[in-house]
Amino acid sequence: MTIAHADDARVVVYSREGCHLCEAAEQVVAQLVAETGDDWVRVDIDTEPDLQERFTEQVPVTFVDGRQHDFWRVDPTRLRAALARG
């Protein structure tokens, strides 16, 4: 991750500690944005009650350019295509 604020990142991964799907999604995102030079950030939903309520057990949830892209898993081909469109 290269930045700290979700508002500034091209890709945002909403996740939580101890979530194996979150860890896998974050790895895919990190690899792809390293290739494209885009920024990404991880947001722990358990740090904010409104995020806990919004995403509950749906994590990880990936947003690209402010729009929901995927949840539970990140498809590298789809993410690469979404980043290319920007």
C-alpha positions, 0 to 999 in steps of 0.5 A: 500500500502506498497511501493511507486514506481511502478517499485518495486510493484508486483501489480500496479493500475493505477487510478485517483481521483474521480473514483468510479471504481478505489476505488473499484478496489483498495479495492479488490487489498488491501484485496488480497495482505494483504492475500498474502503478496505481495506489491502494489501501486496506480499510479494516471494517472493524475500526468503524461501526458503520463499516461493520454494519455496511459490509458485515460478513461480505468482506473482503469488498474491493472498490475501484475508482469509488465503485464496488468491484468485487466481494469475497474474491478478487479476479485478477483479470477483471481487476486488471481490466478495471484498472486499464479503463481508468 
